[in-house]
Every structure is written in structure tokens, then in C-alpha cells.
């Protein structure tokens, strides 16, 4: 979608209809380089103990049991949209723990419990998110 210039922000109102709890605006990276840059945050959060606890991002291969929601596995996730405003620290991610070909989509949630992030399901499959009204 990036290569075809089809990965665009659908509008805040569309995202609000898909993720009603989500309160901050997102930015959709317009290039693969920008998306890679944004994904560096997952490594930072997973490898720093206080950040890992706050953002609930870890590495599943370091755990003695499977990691699932409300945690995100940094080795099996890709951020596809991030906070538009610096400091909001929110994101939308593909979570490949469920399916490598059509991963589920999750989003950060700091509003239910402001003391720490939870990752919540947005769509069980990426293809389902793409078919949401107004998203493509």
C-alpha cells in the first residue's frame, strides 16, 4: 500500500468509528523509511524495563509463557500509525502473533487505565480493517 501511495490517513472521524476509545490523533507514515523509524520505538520499549512495563511491550522469546494482549510482542509487531502530536505516545500496530499473512490489528489504550498502556483489538484481521467504511 505504501508503494502504491494508498496508505493514507482516512480522517480522524473514520478512525474514531473504528476505535471509539482512542482519543489522540494518529499519523500514518508515508514511506517505508518513516515506518522503520517509528518502529524503532518498539525495540526501545521492549529493551528498557520501566518502558516495557509502562507501554506493555516485551519480547516473547524472553518469556517462559506466551505473551498476549494486553501486551505487545516487539518481535512480532509492526507499528502502522503513530501519534501525530509529540508526547501522546500512542500507536496502531499489526500483531503477527495470530496470523503472519493477515495479522490482527491492535491499538494502544492509555485511557482505560492512565497509569499504563494496554493493547486492544481493533480488528481480528488487517483485511477486515481495510474494509471498514471510509478506510480505503
Buried (B, 14 or more C-beta within 10 A) or exposed (E): EBEEEEBEBBEEEBBEBBBEEBEBBBBBBEEEEBBEEBBEBBEEBBBEEEBBEBBBBBBBEEEEEEBEBBBBBBBBBBBBBBBBEEEBBBBBBBBBBBEEEBBBBBBBBBEEEEEEBBBBBBBBBBEEBEEBEEBE
